[in-house]
Amino acid sequence: MLRLTLERRKRNLTRAKLGALADIHPSEIGRIESGRLKPYDPWILRLEKVLGVPGDELFEEVDDIDNGQCG
């Protein structure tokens, strides 16, 4: 999975909430997370700002250590 997905889940954000915070439509967040869409540079900057993670790290593949069960 992308670190973007992991970071979103760690913060208990839905795609809709992350999309609202970053001004990106939730369906686009889903397409980015699934690898069907390469994010535009302005989106990367907005996601960096919202999640506090450098953009180049957000799109690295990471292990889903806890299977998305964060809390």
Secondary structure, 3 states (H helix, E strand, C coil): CEHHHHHHHHCCCCHHHHHHHHCCCHHHHHHHHCCCCCCCHHHHHHHHHHHCCCHHHHCCECCCCCCCCCC
